[in-house]
Amino acid sequence: MAKNKMKSHRGAKKRLKLTGSGKIKRFKAFKSHILTKKAAKRKRGLRKSTIVTSADHKRMLRAMGK
């Protein structure tokens, strides 16, 4: 029997990006709605992208199909 290929998670593939050094870049959550109660400083911080933690790195790579 032929072995099936693993499928990448299409949502993860669209949301995550691999950097040149091999780290995974992602955008922050909690910026889509209910913004009136959040401070301007907090919302400014949420605009920036960040790096996926080492604990999640392997799982995210697998989801991306790498």
DRENGU-304637 format. One record per residue (C-alpha): chain; x, y, z negated. Coordinates in pm, 1 decimal. Example, Ala and Ser with C-alpha at 12.3 -4.5 7.8 and 13.67 -1.06 7.14 Angstrom:
! residues 2
<lumlum><chain>A</chain><xx>1230.0</xx><yy>-450.0</yy><zz>-780.0</zz></lumlum>
<lumlum><chain>A</chain><xx>1367.0</xx><yy>-106.0</yy><zz>-714.0</zz></lumlum>
//
This chain:
! residues 66
<lumlum><chain>A</chain><xx>0.0</xx><yy>0.0</yy><zz>0.0</zz></lumlum>
<lumlum><chain>A</chain><xx>124.6</xx><yy>347.4</yy><zz>86.2</zz></lumlum>
<lumlum><chain>A</chain><xx>193.8</xx><yy>587.6</yy><zz>-199.3</zz></lumlum>
<lumlum><chain>A</chain><xx>-19.2</xx><yy>904.1</yy><zz>-192.6</zz></lumlum>
<lumlum><chain>A</chain><xx>145.8</xx><yy>1244.1</yy><zz>-194.4</zz></lumlum>
<lumlum><chain>A</chain><xx>85.4</xx><yy>1468.2</yy><zz>-494.2</zz></lumlum>
<lumlum><chain>A</chain><xx>-129.6</xx><yy>1768.6</yy><zz>-411.0</zz></lumlum>
<lumlum><chain>A</chain><xx>-28.3</xx><yy>2111.0</yy><zz>-533.6</zz></lumlum>
<lumlum><chain>A</chain><xx>-276.6</xx><yy>2310.4</yy><zz>-739.4</zz></lumlum>
<lumlum><chain>A</chain><xx>-392.3</xx><yy>2570.6</yy><zz>-486.9</zz></lumlum>
<lumlum><chain>A</chain><xx>-490.1</xx><yy>2821.1</yy><zz>-756.2</zz></lumlum>
<lumlum><chain>A</chain><xx>-147.8</xx><yy>2794.5</yy><zz>-920.0</zz></lumlum>
<lumlum><chain>A</chain><xx>26.0</xx><yy>2826.5</yy><zz>-586.0</zz></lumlum>
<lumlum><chain>A</chain><xx>-155.0</xx><yy>3154.7</yy><zz>-517.5</zz></lumlum>
<lumlum><chain>A</chain><xx>-91.0</xx><yy>3301.3</yy><zz>-865.5</zz></lumlum>
<lumlum><chain>A</chain><xx>266.9</xx><yy>3197.1</yy><zz>-937.4</zz></lumlum>
<lumlum><chain>A</chain><xx>587.4</xx><yy>3293.1</yy><zz>-759.4</zz></lumlum>
<lumlum><chain>A</chain><xx>932.7</xx><yy>3138.9</yy><zz>-782.3</zz></lumlum>
<lumlum><chain>A</chain><xx>1211.8</xx><yy>3394.0</yy><zz>-836.0</zz></lumlum>
<lumlum><chain>A</chain><xx>1558.9</xx><yy>3370.6</yy><zz>-684.5</zz></lumlum>
<lumlum><chain>A</chain><xx>1705.9</xx><yy>3236.3</yy><zz>-1009.2</zz></lumlum>
<lumlum><chain>A</chain><xx>1442.4</xx><yy>2960.4</yy><zz>-1028.5</zz></lumlum>
<lumlum><chain>A</chain><xx>1217.6</xx><yy>3117.0</yy><zz>-1291.2</zz></lumlum>
<lumlum><chain>A</chain><xx>841.6</xx><yy>3140.8</yy><zz>-1240.2</zz></lumlum>
<lumlum><chain>A</chain><xx>678.8</xx><yy>3483.7</yy><zz>-1229.5</zz></lumlum>
<lumlum><chain>A</chain><xx>315.4</xx><yy>3531.5</yy><zz>-1332.5</zz></lumlum>
<lumlum><chain>A</chain><xx>71.2</xx><yy>3814.8</yy><zz>-1397.4</zz></lumlum>
<lumlum><chain>A</chain><xx>-75.1</xx><yy>3883.0</yy><zz>-1740.1</zz></lumlum>
<lumlum><chain>A</chain><xx>-431.8</xx><yy>3802.1</yy><zz>-1839.5</zz></lumlum>
<lumlum><chain>A</chain><xx>-700.4</xx><yy>4021.2</yy><zz>-2006.6</zz></lumlum>
<lumlum><chain>A</chain><xx>-691.1</xx><yy>4306.6</yy><zz>-1752.9</zz></lumlum>
<lumlum><chain>A</chain><xx>-1010.8</xx><yy>4241.7</yy><zz>-1555.0</zz></lumlum>
<lumlum><chain>A</chain><xx>-1296.8</xx><yy>4374.7</yy><zz>-1771.0</zz></lumlum>
<lumlum><chain>A</chain><xx>-1391.7</xx><yy>4512.4</yy><zz>-2116.5</zz></lumlum>
<lumlum><chain>A</chain><xx>-1115.3</xx><yy>4770.4</yy><zz>-2080.0</zz></lumlum>
<lumlum><chain>A</chain><xx>-1272.1</xx><yy>5056.1</yy><zz>-2279.9</zz></lumlum>
<lumlum><chain>A</chain><xx>-1175.2</xx><yy>4909.9</yy><zz>-2616.5</zz></lumlum>
<lumlum><chain>A</chain><xx>-816.8</xx><yy>4839.3</yy><zz>-2508.8</zz></lumlum>
<lumlum><chain>A</chain><xx>-553.7</xx><yy>5107.3</yy><zz>-2564.4</zz></lumlum>
<lumlum><chain>A</chain><xx>-391.2</xx><yy>5273.6</yy><zz>-2263.7</zz></lumlum>
<lumlum><chain>A</chain><xx>-50.7</xx><yy>5146.5</yy><zz>-2379.8</zz></lumlum>
<lumlum><chain>A</chain><xx>-182.1</xx><yy>4789.7</yy><zz>-2389.6</zz></lumlum>
<lumlum><chain>A</chain><xx>-337.9</xx><yy>4818.0</yy><zz>-2042.5</zz></lumlum>
<lumlum><chain>A</chain><xx>-13.5</xx><yy>4960.3</yy><zz>-1904.5</zz></lumlum>
<lumlum><chain>A</chain><xx>174.1</xx><yy>4659.7</yy><zz>-2041.2</zz></lumlum>
<lumlum><chain>A</chain><xx>-76.1</xx><yy>4420.6</yy><zz>-1884.2</zz></lumlum>
<lumlum><chain>A</chain><xx>-1.4</xx><yy>4562.7</yy><zz>-1537.6</zz></lumlum>
<lumlum><chain>A</chain><xx>350.4</xx><yy>4422.5</yy><zz>-1541.7</zz></lumlum>
<lumlum><chain>A</chain><xx>434.8</xx><yy>4067.7</yy><zz>-1443.2</zz></lumlum>
<lumlum><chain>A</chain><xx>619.0</xx><yy>3833.3</yy><zz>-1675.8</zz></lumlum>
<lumlum><chain>A</chain><xx>812.8</xx><yy>3505.9</yy><zz>-1671.2</zz></lumlum>
<lumlum><chain>A</chain><xx>651.3</xx><yy>3170.8</yy><zz>-1757.7</zz></lumlum>
<lumlum><chain>A</chain><xx>784.0</xx><yy>3032.4</yy><zz>-2088.3</zz></lumlum>
<lumlum><chain>A</chain><xx>1026.3</xx><yy>2739.6</yy><zz>-2093.9</zz></lumlum>
<lumlum><chain>A</chain><xx>759.0</xx><yy>2523.0</yy><zz>-2260.4</zz></lumlum>
<lumlum><chain>A</chain><xx>527.2</xx><yy>2562.0</yy><zz>-1958.8</zz></lumlum>
<lumlum><chain>A</chain><xx>793.9</xx><yy>2581.7</yy><zz>-1685.7</zz></lumlum>
<lumlum><chain>A</chain><xx>797.3</xx><yy>2211.3</yy><zz>-1589.7</zz></lumlum>
<lumlum><chain>A</chain><xx>416.6</xx><yy>2188.7</yy><zz>-1586.1</zz></lumlum>
<lumlum><chain>A</chain><xx>383.2</xx><yy>2498.9</yy><zz>-1368.7</zz></lumlum>
<lumlum><chain>A</chain><xx>643.9</xx><yy>2373.6</yy><zz>-1119.6</zz></lumlum>
<lumlum><chain>A</chain><xx>448.0</xx><yy>2049.0</yy><zz>-1084.8</zz></lumlum>
<lumlum><chain>A</chain><xx>125.0</xx><yy>2245.2</yy><zz>-1033.8</zz></lumlum>
<lumlum><chain>A</chain><xx>294.8</xx><yy>2452.6</yy><zz>-761.7</zz></lumlum>
<lumlum><chain>A</chain><xx>402.7</xx><yy>2133.5</yy><zz>-586.8</zz></lumlum>
<lumlum><chain>A</chain><xx>776.3</xx><yy>2192.4</yy><zz>-631.7</zz></lumlum>
//
